[in-house]
Amino acid sequence: MKMREAVPEDAALIREIALATTDADNARARVMERAYQLEEIVRAISSSEEAKEQLFIVGETDGDVIGFYHAIDRGDTWEVLRLYLHPAHHRQG
């Protein structure tokens, strides 16, 4: 897997991956729908590009984005806020 900084053009794929991790019929899915609005993802990626105390990283396999994480600098350590891998790629080592 290749890791790289996310760009705003990745936002739709990031949203798709986040929503794919939930069952469409539960409360968590509704929360994810609100939390992963396309405009908010673009804003988060853009602020990550400007402020180096944040990282928004995507993972690619064969040129396809299959996962992402968002982390922030806490001074002496980094805290991962979100980490998602598309369910189609789970349990593949």
ABEGO torsion letter per residue (X at the ends): XBBBBBBAAAAAAAAAAAAAABBAABAAAAAAAAABBAAAAAAAAAAAAABAABBBBBBBBGGBBABBBBBBBAGABBBBABBBBBAAABGAX
